[in-house]
Amino acid sequence: MQYAKNKAWIAVELDGTLAEYNDQQPHQIGEPLARMLALVRGWLNDNKTVKIVTGRAKNPSELSRVNSWLNEHGLGGLEVIAWDDDMVCIWSSRAMRVEHNKGAICQGCDDAPVHAHSQRATKEGYLSPVFRSSDERRFLTDC
């Protein structure tokens, strides 16, 4: 399918955001998460450009599996881009926190203004231990 190609685009992570992710089967792409799938389809219907972001895009056979999964779920033709597997979090004023394996905007973010998202350091200037874990991907927000 052909979608709009705008300069501005929306990034959607595949594993744990658009598709269910299972740590026990990391090479399997899980079932689509209905809430995020509906959001992506809505953006596409509104002629927004959406790109799927995943570390899988760096491996040709994995990229092929991602494109097959997207085709199977009505999202064929979306651009798939890679990010570094070593990345553990994103710091951005434009990030929306999504509940892992639910595809839903987190409860605190649901009513927050789009540009109000940034993690504040604690009074001592350090993040709490939960945000220092190197094995968890976190999209940090202040809501």
Steps between C-alpha positions, in 0.01 A plus 500: 500500500623855430488750785569872524867597514512819705817662630360480855444145621386296798727227640339186639709229664414149387571276801291574807320796339346387170554127553504295818855417612593183687845488667489120480461510120685819396522407131125452466287802410191479718137578439409858413401722790153621404518849648825592327393330177188718501708813564738420214212429262335826604819698436534336159136581419582862592791492252768506771833333433574216743832316523551178695810506718670176600844354550381214278544723195879454511473131406366430148313182601346673803406800285326263262306350793401849618374595154304172478345570841405853393344365178307238694352770724410751231804724538705385203712768337593687818866591525687296761807662653756372749623629826793383702432195718718657770259792545323468834285814506390802302519852641274722297244773551295330229489144639172342607529222755318186392423215738717202409307220324174696521539757222321760710622842602587483871231625737701805604569601139148456376391853596842668504583767240716359222797728571498452879697176485845501656645312797604716792799393705444445871592764753848347522537512122483124442233283348333242717646144472211383282608746230867401522441138400698426188280208397172688471392741229327797658322791341518753778234760563414740779129422510 
